[in-house]
Amino acid sequence: MLLIKSIRPRRLMFWKVMILMLIIALLPGSTIQAVAVQASTSDAEAKLIMHINSDSYTVCGRKGSIDVRPFIEQGHVYVPLRVIVGQISTKLNWDGKNQKANFSYTYAGKSTTIALQPGHKEVLCGGSTKLLTAPPRIVEGRIMVPLEFVELVLGFKAATDGSSITITTGTSERVEALLQQMSLEEKVGQVMLGCFNGPELSQELAQRLTDIHLGGVILYSITGNIENVGQVANLVEDIQQHAVKSGGIPLFVGIDQEGGRVCRITEGVTVFPGNMALGATGNTELARQSASVMAKELRIMGINMNFAPVVDVNNNPNNPVIGVRSFGSSPEDVARLGTAMVDAYQEQGVLASAKHFPGHGDTDIDSHVALPIIPHDIKRLQSVELPPFKAMVEVGVPAVMTAHVLAPAITQSDELPATLSPEALKYLRQDMGFDGLIVSDSLGMGAITQKWGLEEAALQCFLAGADILLFGADEMNGPRTQEQVYQTLLKAAQSGQISSERLDQSVRRILNAKLKYGILDDPLPRQDKMDELAAPENLAVAEQVARESITLVRDIKHVLPFSGRQTVPIIWPQEVEETLAPLLEKCPCLKPYLVPLEPTETELQQLTAEFRDYPTLVVGTYNLYRNTEWAKLVQSLGQERVLALAMGSPYDLMQIPQVSGYVAAYSDKPVTVRALGKLLRGDLSPQGHLPVELP
């Protein structure tokens, strides 16, 4: 007997239409394969299109391949069942001896068992028998069913013109049926997405998932959720299985995997240089490929929501929180590169999230610490900060994350940050036409908690128009706090402060997104594809970004490339010693000297004396507007003989304007550092262009 093992909920509440079991009946010794049918961009229907004698199909615009092609025999169109039905939480039993298959699934609110036997026209459907005019068949190890099976047994609409086959499933009915079955407590939980501690499903987290019905979780390395890719996949699988087995709905599993400076998973996956490096390439296709690789690898591990890309326009050199997380200072370029990522994420079944609306690029305060302000008028916002978000909305980004920033031109308030402002979220909905998920930035950040209590802020945020309240790895967002917020929201819903219409509006959006991205039907990691993580073809995309991004801003003395015949000192912050190794490997003529980021006067004098006779010094720099003592080090060495390597912000040049050489790398990830070493050695020509304006 062949058995497909997957999550089997004790109480399946969901599926009105498109609630089906993946039937794959294979001959003995064959391998079971599955494909999940995704909902279309329309909430009303999903379309699967196949062609007679063709080994490809499209489902909601996504392409796939078919093992056994559809065919016509004696006037009957036969189609492969595995491509028609979505993979859901149940199990398939195959009796190889008697050539019978049976499975159970929930449809129209009740559980039904279906049994069929290839070669027989009778299909047992619950307590009744459906009679087909042509029997199912096994062809090359796959069950092929006549097209009438799709309508008669499964309830899908099916049509063919003799050449193409179109199967249409309704989705909005399914969501409405699920919404009607949910309790108030379950609906309230759906709007919360919370962090947790530890690398495995703890008893505390399991209880929280059961008690407050969380709509999602977010993974962090800082909270111990991430040890290695295998552990992450197992963790996600355990979480999803528990959520459904306890009678709930599969979860959003979110992460901040932007690339570059913000990467929660850094080993066992493809790590990219980051957005500003992409901005330096100017290559739209590379942006799309990068997003595709990141999304594919995340989805393999079971992560279905990435809080990326950042589409803030970074035009403030002293921005402490965005910087290289942005594509650059041009609204047009940010929009072009950001929009290129949306479809790539969707094709891999991962929700992208444009952040941080209405813009966090022209601020000089970190909202994790305090409340920044964007002081500009609406005309300026509409020409700089807002265009990338408008563009993302137009191409169908499924989620937008709000910023904890004051933006009086939009909020009509000098006190309310955008996250808590009905006017700001109304602008996003009405003026920009966005009907996807509005997600708050973490409500435990200092910009919020300095003035508002977390429970008050969460309620105000939801009433302002947010759909998902995010509780990230901040000090105040522990399990007890999430429980308190849940109780506050529940009481507000029970009292009518949160109307049933308002709550249903957000939960409906959440369920539609979970349906569209296959989360309701197929939430588990792709354990059989773990070996595709950090595959050579994926790493090649990251390497191309690194090669094309590194920017030679100036080389007045023409010291590059290094010949290798002489030793060149490289002075590097000892706090980031580990980032230097790939550079030394690729450019062995460099002799490293590790120095504290804040050297004492004595250390500066010793360095100056030691390097007095060297005509060229290489110095690695990291965000000099903050690390001012390191800027003094460069100045004390004599800028006219320094080749500076900016490993973070390209704005470092403003602090050391007289250096004779300056290379912007935008990242110190190994893939970038290796490419930088090749450039210094002469094995790589600089191709990047500054994506920001240097005042």
C-alpha positions in Angstrom: 0.0 0.0 0.0 1.3 3.4 -0.9 0.6 6.1 1.6 0.9 9.9 1.3 1.6 11.3 4.7 0.7 14.9 5.4 -1.2 16.8 8.1 -4.5 15.4 9.0 -6.6 17.9 10.9 -8.9 16.8 13.6 -11.5 19.3 12.6 -11.2 20.5 9.0 -13.2 23.7 8.7 -12.1 24.8 5.3 -12.8 24.3 1.7 -16.2 25.1 -0.1 -14.8 24.9 -3.6 -11.3 23.7 -4.6 -11.2 21.5 -1.5 -9.9 18.3 -3.0 -7.4 15.5 -2.5 -4.3 15.0 -4.6 -4.9 11.6 -6.1 -1.8 10.0 -7.5 -2.1 6.4 -8.1 1.1 4.8 -9.2 2.1 1.4 -10.3 4.3 -0.5 -7.8 7.7 0.9 -7.5 6.8 4.3 -8.9 7.3 7.6 -7.1 4.4 9.8 -5.9 4.5 13.4 -7.2 2.3 16.3 -6.3 1.4 19.7 -7.5 -0.7 22.3 -5.8 -3.3 24.3 -7.7 -3.1 28.0 -6.8 -5.8 30.6 -7.0 -5.7 33.2 -9.7 -5.1 36.9 -9.2 -8.8 37.2 -9.2 -10.6 36.3 -6.0 -13.5 35.0 -8.0 -11.9 32.0 -9.8 -8.8 30.1 -10.7 -8.1 28.6 -14.1 -6.0 25.6 -15.0 -5.2 25.3 -18.8 -3.9 22.2 -20.4 -3.5 21.2 -24.1 -4.0 17.8 -25.8 -0.7 16.0 -26.3 1.2 18.8 -24.6 3.5 18.2 -21.6 3.0 21.7 -20.2 0.2 23.5 -18.4 -0.5 26.9 -16.8 -2.4 27.4 -13.5 -3.1 31.0 -12.7 -0.5 32.1 -15.1 2.2 29.8 -13.7 3.7 27.2 -15.9 4.3 23.5 -15.1 5.1 20.2 -16.7 3.0 17.1 -17.0 4.4 13.5 -16.9 1.6 12.1 -18.9 0.0 14.3 -21.5 -3.8 14.7 -21.9 -5.2 12.7 -24.7 -8.4 11.8 -26.5 -9.6 8.2 -26.7 -12.9 7.1 -28.2 -14.2 10.6 -27.9 -13.3 11.1 -24.2 -10.7 13.6 -23.1 -8.4 12.2 -20.4 -6.4 14.4 -18.0 -3.8 13.6 -15.3 -5.5 13.8 -12.0 -2.4 15.0 -10.1 -2.4 18.3 -12.1 -6.1 19.0 -11.5 -6.5 18.7 -7.8 -4.6 20.6 -5.1 -2.6 18.9 -2.5 -4.6 19.1 0.8 -4.3 17.8 4.3 -5.4 14.2 4.0 -4.0 10.9 2.9 -4.3 8.7 -0.2 -4.4 4.9 0.1 -3.4 2.9 -3.0 -4.2 -0.8 -3.0 -1.7 -2.1 -5.5 -2.9 -5.7 -5.4 -6.5 -4.8 -6.2 -5.7 -1.6 -8.1 -8.0 0.6 -6.0 -7.5 4.1 -4.7 -9.4 5.9 -1.9 -9.2 9.2 -0.1 -11.1 11.5 2.1 -11.6 15.2 1.9 -13.9 17.9 3.3 -16.3 19.4 0.8 -19.2 21.8 1.4 -18.8 21.4 5.1 -18.8 17.7 5.4 -16.2 14.9 5.0 -16.5 12.6 2.0 -14.7 9.4 1.1 -14.2 8.7 -2.6 -13.0 5.4 -3.9 -12.3 4.6 -7.5 -10.7 1.7 -9.5 -9.0 2.3 -12.8 -10.9 0.4 -15.5 -14.2 0.8 -13.7 -16.8 3.5 -14.4 -18.3 3.4 -10.9 -16.9 6.0 -8.4 -18.0 5.7 -4.8 -18.6 9.2 -3.5 -19.7 9.1 0.2 -22.8 7.0 0.4 -23.6 7.2 -3.3 -22.2 6.0 -6.5 -21.3 8.2 -9.5 -21.3 6.5 -12.8 -18.9 7.8 -15.5 -19.3 7.1 -19.2 -15.6 6.2 -19.4 -13.5 4.6 -16.7 -10.3 6.1 -15.1 -7.1 4.6 -16.5 -3.5 4.1 -15.4 -1.1 5.3 -18.0 2.6 5.3 -17.3 2.0 5.0 -13.6 -0.4 7.9 -13.4 -4.2 7.9 -12.9 -5.8 9.5 -15.9 -9.5 10.4 -15.6 -12.1 11.4 -18.1 -12.9 15.1 -18.0 -16.4 14.4 -16.8 -14.9 13.2 -13.5 -13.8 16.8 -12.8 -17.4 18.1 -12.9 -19.3 15.0 -11.7 -17.1 14.0 -8.7 -14.9 17.0 -7.9 -17.3 19.9 -8.7 -15.0 21.9 -10.9 -16.2 23.4 -14.2 -14.4 21.9 -17.2 -14.5 22.7 -20.9 -12.6 21.7 -24.0 -12.6 22.6 -27.6 -10.8 19.4 -28.6 -7.4 21.2 -28.4 -7.2 23.0 -25.1 -8.8 22.1 -21.7 -9.9 24.8 -19.2 -10.8 23.9 -15.7 -12.2 26.7 -13.5 -12.7 26.7 -9.8 -14.5 29.3 -7.7 -12.5 30.7 -4.7 -14.6 33.4 -3.2 -17.3 30.9 -2.2 -14.7 28.9 -0.4 -13.4 31.9 1.5 -16.9 33.0 2.4 -17.9 29.5 3.6 -14.7 29.4 5.8 -15.4 32.8 7.1 -18.9 31.9 8.2 -17.6 28.8 10.0 -15.0 30.7 12.0 -15.7 31.8 15.6 -15.0 35.3 16.7 -12.0 34.1 18.7 -10.5 32.5 15.6 -11.1 35.6 13.5 -9.3 37.8 16.0 -6.3 35.5 16.1 -6.0 35.6 12.3 -5.0 39.3 12.4 -2.0 38.7 14.6 1.4 37.5 13.5 3.9 36.9 16.3 7.4 36.0 17.1 8.4 33.2 19.5 11.5 31.8 21.1 13.5 28.6 20.3 14.4 26.3 17.5 11.5 23.9 17.9 7.8 23.8 18.6 7.7 24.4 22.3 4.8 23.6 24.6 4.3 27.3 25.1 4.1 28.1 21.4 1.8 25.1 20.8 -0.5 26.3 23.5 -0.4 29.9 22.1 -1.4 28.6 18.6 -4.3 26.7 20.2 -5.5 29.4 22.5 -5.2 32.6 20.5 -5.4 31.1 17.0 -2.4 33.1 15.6 -2.7 33.9 11.9 1.0 33.6 11.5 4.5 33.6 13.0 7.7 35.3 12.1 11.2 33.8 12.3 14.3 35.4 13.7 17.8 34.3 14.3 18.0 36.5 17.4 15.1 34.5 19.0 16.8 31.2 18.3 14.4 30.1 15.6 17.2 29.6 13.1 20.0 27.1 13.5 20.2 25.5 10.1 18.0 25.0 7.0 16.9 21.5 8.0 16.0 22.6 11.4 14.0 25.5 10.0 12.0 23.3 7.7 11.3 20.8 10.5 10.2 23.7 12.8 7.9 25.1 10.2 6.4 21.7 9.5 5.7 21.1 13.2 4.1 24.5 13.6 1.8 24.1 10.6 0.8 20.6 11.5 0.0 21.7 15.1 -2.0 24.7 13.9 -4.2 22.6 11.6 -4.5 19.5 13.9 -5.8 21.8 16.6 -8.6 22.9 14.4 -7.0 26.0 13.0 -6.0 27.5 9.7 -2.5 27.1 8.2 -0.3 30.0 9.1 1.6 32.7 7.4 5.3 32.0 8.2 7.1 35.3 7.7 10.7 36.4 7.7 12.9 39.4 6.8 15.1 37.9 4.1 16.0 41.1 2.2 19.5 40.2 1.2 22.6 42.1 2.2 22.4 43.8 5.6 19.1 42.1 6.6 19.3 38.3 6.2 17.9 36.1 9.0 19.1 32.9 7.3 22.8 33.1 6.3 23.9 29.5 5.9 22.7 26.8 3.6 20.9 29.2 1.3 21.8 31.7 -1.4 22.7 35.0 0.3 22.5 38.0 -1.9 24.5 41.3 -1.6 21.3 43.3 -1.1 19.1 45.9 -2.7 21.6 48.7 -3.1 23.9 46.3 -4.9 21.1 45.5 -7.2 20.6 49.3 -7.7 24.2 49.6 -8.6 23.8 47.0 -11.3 20.7 48.7 -12.7 19.7 45.3 -14.0 15.9 44.7 -13.8 16.3 41.1 -14.9 18.8 40.4 -12.1 16.3 41.9 -9.6 13.7 39.4 -10.9 16.1 36.5 -10.8 17.2 37.4 -7.3 13.7 37.5 -6.0 12.9 34.2 -7.7 15.8 32.4 -6.1 15.1 33.9 -2.6 11.4 33.0 -2.9 12.0 29.5 -4.2 14.4 28.7 -1.4 12.2 30.2 1.3 9.2 28.2 0.0 11.2 25.0 0.1 11.7 25.6 3.8 8.0 26.3 4.3 8.3 30.1 4.6 5.5 31.7 2.6 5.8 35.4 3.4 8.9 37.6 3.0 8.8 41.1 4.3 10.7 42.4 1.3 11.5 44.2 -0.9 12.3 47.6 0.7 11.1 50.2 -1.7 12.0 53.2 0.4 13.9 55.9 -1.6 17.1 56.5 0.4 18.1 60.1 -0.1 19.3 60.9 3.4 23.0 60.0 3.8 22.5 59.8 7.6 19.7 57.4 7.5 20.5 54.9 10.3 18.0 52.1 9.4 17.5 52.0 5.6 20.7 52.9 3.7 21.9 49.9 1.7 18.5 48.2 2.2 17.2 50.6 -0.4 17.7 50.2 -4.2 18.9 53.8 -4.3 17.9 57.5 -4.4 16.0 57.5 -7.6 12.2 56.9 -7.3 12.1 55.6 -10.8 14.9 53.1 -10.3 13.5 51.9 -6.9 10.1 51.4 -8.6 11.5 49.6 -11.6 13.6 47.2 -9.5 11.0 46.6 -6.8 8.2 45.8 -9.3 10.4 43.3 -11.1 10.3 41.2 -7.9 6.6 40.9 -7.4 5.7 38.3 -10.0 8.9 36.3 -9.2 7.7 35.9 -5.6 4.2 35.0 -6.7 5.4 32.4 -9.1 7.2 30.6 -6.2 4.2 30.8 -3.9 5.6 33.5 -1.5 4.0 36.7 -0.6 6.1 39.8 -1.1 5.6 42.9 1.1 6.5 46.4 -0.1 7.9 48.4 2.8 7.9 50.9 4.6 4.8 52.9 3.5 4.7 55.9 3.1 8.6 55.9 3.0 11.4 55.7 5.5 14.3 56.8 3.3 14.5 60.5 4.2 14.8 60.1 7.9 17.7 60.3 10.3 16.1 58.5 13.3 15.8 54.7 13.6 12.1 53.9 14.3 13.3 50.9 16.3 14.4 53.5 18.8 12.3 56.6 18.4 9.7 58.3 16.1 11.1 59.8 12.9 9.4 62.5 10.8 9.1 63.1 7.1 8.5 66.8 7.0 7.8 67.2 3.3 4.5 68.4 1.7 2.3 66.1 -0.3 3.7 67.3 -3.6 7.2 66.2 -2.6 5.9 62.9 -1.2 4.1 62.3 -4.5 7.2 62.9 -6.5 9.8 61.0 -4.3 8.6 58.7 -1.5 5.2 57.5 -2.9 5.9 56.5 -6.5 7.5 53.2 -5.7 4.6 52.2 -3.6 2.1 53.2 -6.2 4.1 51.2 -8.8 4.1 48.1 -6.5 0.3 48.4 -6.0 -0.2 48.6 -9.8 1.6 45.3 -10.4 -0.3 43.5 -7.7 2.0 43.4 -4.7 0.0 41.3 -2.1 1.1 43.1 1.0 2.4 46.6 2.1 4.1 47.1 5.4 3.6 50.5 7.2 6.2 52.6 8.7 6.3 54.1 12.2 7.0 57.6 10.9 5.3 60.9 11.2 4.1 62.1 7.8 1.8 65.1 8.5 1.2 65.7 4.8 -0.6 62.3 4.7 -1.6 61.6 8.3 -3.0 65.2 8.9 -1.4 64.8 12.3 1.8 65.8 14.1 1.4 63.0 16.6 0.1 59.8 14.9 2.7 57.7 12.9 1.5 56.3 9.6 1.0 52.8 11.2 -1.7 54.2 13.6 -3.2 56.8 11.2 -6.6 56.2 9.5 -5.7 58.9 7.1 -2.5 57.3 6.0 -4.0 53.9 5.5 -7.0 55.5 3.8 -4.6 57.1 1.3 -3.1 53.7 0.6 -6.5 52.1 0.1 -8.3 54.9 -1.7 -5.8 57.2 -3.4 -3.5 54.3 -4.4 -6.2 51.7 -4.9 -4.5 49.0 -2.8 -6.8 46.2 -1.7 -4.2 43.7 -0.5 -2.9 43.1 3.0 -1.8 46.1 5.1 0.8 44.8 7.6 2.1 46.9 10.5 5.8 47.1 11.2 6.5 45.5 14.5 4.4 47.2 17.2 7.0 46.7 19.8 9.4 49.2 18.3 10.5 52.2 20.2 8.7 54.6 17.8 5.4 53.1 19.1 6.1 52.0 22.7 7.6 55.3 23.8 4.2 56.9 23.6 1.6 54.1 23.4 1.0 50.9 25.3 1.2 47.9 23.1 -2.4 46.9 23.6 -3.6 50.5 22.9 -1.4 50.7 19.8 -2.5 47.3 18.4 -6.2 48.3 18.8 -5.6 51.7 17.2 -3.6 50.2 14.4 -6.4 47.7 13.5 -9.1 50.4 13.7 -6.9 52.6 11.5 -7.2 50.0 8.8 -4.4 47.5 9.1 -5.1 43.8 8.4 -2.2 42.1 10.1 -0.6 43.3 13.4 3.1 42.2 13.5 4.8 41.4 16.8 8.5 41.1 16.0 11.6 40.3 18.1 11.3 43.4 20.3 11.6 43.4 24.0 7.9 44.0 24.6 6.5 41.3 22.2 6.7 38.2 24.3 4.1 35.5 24.7 2.3 37.1 27.6 2.1 40.4 25.7 0.6 38.7 22.6 -2.0 37.1 24.8 -2.8 40.5 26.4 -3.2 42.1 23.0 -5.4 39.2 21.8 -7.7 39.7 24.8 -7.9 43.4 24.1 -8.8 42.9 20.5 -11.3 40.2 21.4 -13.0 42.4 23.9 -13.2 45.2 21.4 -14.8 42.8 18.9 -17.2 41.5 21.5 -18.3 45.0 22.5 -18.7 46.3 18.9 -15.8 48.7 19.1 -14.4 46.6 16.3 -17.4 45.9 14.1 -18.0 42.5 12.7 -17.9 44.0 9.2 -14.5 45.5 9.9 -13.1 42.3 11.3 -14.5 40.2 8.5 -13.0 42.6 6.0 -9.4 41.9 7.2 -9.9 38.2 7.8 -11.4 37.9 4.3 -8.3 39.5 2.8 -6.1 37.1 4.9 -8.0 34.0 3.8 -8.0 35.1 0.2 -4.2 35.6 0.3 -3.7 32.2 2.0 -5.8 30.6 -0.7 -4.2 32.4 -3.6 -0.7 31.4 -2.4 -1.6 27.8 -1.7 -1.2 28.1 2.1 -4.7 26.7 2.9 -4.0 23.6 0.8 -0.2 23.1 0.9 1.5 24.8 3.8 4.3 22.3 4.5 7.9 22.6 3.5 9.2 20.8 0.4 11.3 18.4 2.3 12.1 16.5 -0.9 13.7 19.6 -2.4 16.0 20.6 0.4 19.0 19.7 -1.8 18.0 22.6 -4.1 18.9 25.2 -1.5 22.0 27.1 -2.5 22.2 25.1 -5.7 25.0 26.2 -8.1 22.6 27.9 -10.5 21.2 29.9 -7.5 24.6 30.9 -6.3 25.5 32.0 -9.8 22.8 34.6 -9.7 24.1 36.1 -6.4 27.6 36.0 -7.9 26.4 37.9 -10.9 24.8 40.6 -8.7 28.1 41.0 -6.8 30.2 41.2 -10.0 28.0 43.8 -11.6 27.5 45.9 -8.6 30.9 46.8 -7.3 31.6 50.4 -8.2 35.0 52.1 -8.7 34.1 55.7 -7.8 37.7 57.0 -8.1 41.3 55.8 -8.5 43.2 59.0 -8.9 46.6 57.4 -8.6 45.7 54.4 -10.8 46.9 51.9 -8.2 44.4 49.3 -9.3 44.8 46.5 -10.1 47.4 45.3 -7.7 50.2 43.5 -9.5 50.8 41.1 -6.7 54.5 41.8 -6.7 54.4 44.0 -3.6 52.6 43.7 -0.3 49.8 46.2 0.3 48.6 46.8 3.9 44.9 46.5 4.5 43.5 48.0 7.7 40.2 46.4 8.8 37.9 46.8 11.8 38.6 44.0 14.2 35.0 43.8 15.2 34.2 42.4 11.7 37.4 40.3 11.2 35.4 37.4 9.9 34.4 39.3 6.8 37.9 39.8 5.7 38.9 36.2 4.9 37.4 36.0 1.4 39.1 39.2 0.4 42.5 37.8 1.5 41.8 34.6 -0.3 41.2 36.3 -3.6 43.8 39.0 -3.3 46.8 37.4 -1.4 49.0 40.5 -1.8 47.0 42.2 1.0 48.6 42.1 4.4 45.9 42.5 7.1 46.0 44.8 10.2 43.1 44.6 12.6 42.2 47.8 14.5 39.3 48.6 16.8 36.6 50.7 15.3 37.3 53.3 18.0 41.1 53.4 18.1 42.7 55.4 20.9 45.0 58.3 20.2 48.0 56.1 21.0 46.8 53.5 18.5 46.4 56.2 15.9 49.9 57.4 16.4 51.3 53.9 16.3 49.5 53.2 13.0 50.7 56.4 11.5 54.3 55.6 12.3 54.1 52.0 11.2 52.7 52.9 7.8 54.7 56.0 7.2 56.7 54.5 4.2 53.8 52.8 2.4 52.7 54.6 -0.8 49.3 52.9 -0.8 47.1 51.8 2.1 43.8 50.0 1.7 41.2 50.7 4.4 37.8 49.0 4.9 35.1 51.4 6.0 31.7 50.8 7.6 29.1 53.6 7.9 31.5 56.5 8.8 28.7 58.9 9.8 28.3 56.7 12.8 31.8 55.4 13.2 33.5 58.8 13.4 36.6 57.5 15.1 37.3 55.3 12.1 37.0 58.3 9.8 39.6 60.0 11.9 41.8 57.0 11.4 41.6 57.4 7.6 42.4 61.0 7.9 45.4 60.5 10.1 46.9 58.0 7.7 46.9 60.6 4.9 43.8 60.4 2.6 45.9 61.0 -0.5 47.4 57.5 -0.3 44.3 55.7 0.9 42.1 53.4 -1.2 38.9 53.1 0.8 36.6 50.1 0.4 33.1 51.1 1.5 31.6 47.8 2.8 28.3 49.4 3.7 27.0 52.8 2.9 28.5 54.4 -0.2 28.0 57.8 1.6 31.2 57.1 3.5 33.0 59.2 0.9 31.4 62.3 2.4 33.4 61.7 5.6 36.7 61.2 3.8 36.4 63.3 0.6 40.1 63.5 -0.1 40.9 59.8 -0.5 42.7 59.0 -3.7 40.8 55.8 -4.3 37.2 54.7 -3.4 35.3 51.5 -4.1 31.7 51.0 -3.1 30.9 47.4 -2.4 27.5 47.9 -0.6 27.8 44.7 1.3 30.3 42.6 3.2 28.6 39.3 2.4 31.1 36.6 1.3 29.8 36.7 -2.3 30.5 40.4 -2.5 33.9 40.3 -0.7 35.1 37.6 -3.1 34.1 39.7 -6.1 35.9 42.7 -4.5 39.0 40.6 -4.2 38.9 39.7 -7.9 38.5 43.4 -8.8 41.5 44.4 -6.7 43.6 41.7 -8.2 42.5 42.6 -11.8 40.4 39.5 -12.5 37.2 41.6 -12.6 36.4 44.9 -14.3 34.3 47.3 -12.3 30.8 47.5 -13.8 28.6 49.1 -11.1 27.3 52.7 -11.0 26.5 54.7 -7.9 22.7 54.3 -7.2 22.7 57.3 -4.9 23.6 60.9 -5.3 26.6 61.9 -3.2 26.2 65.6 -2.0 
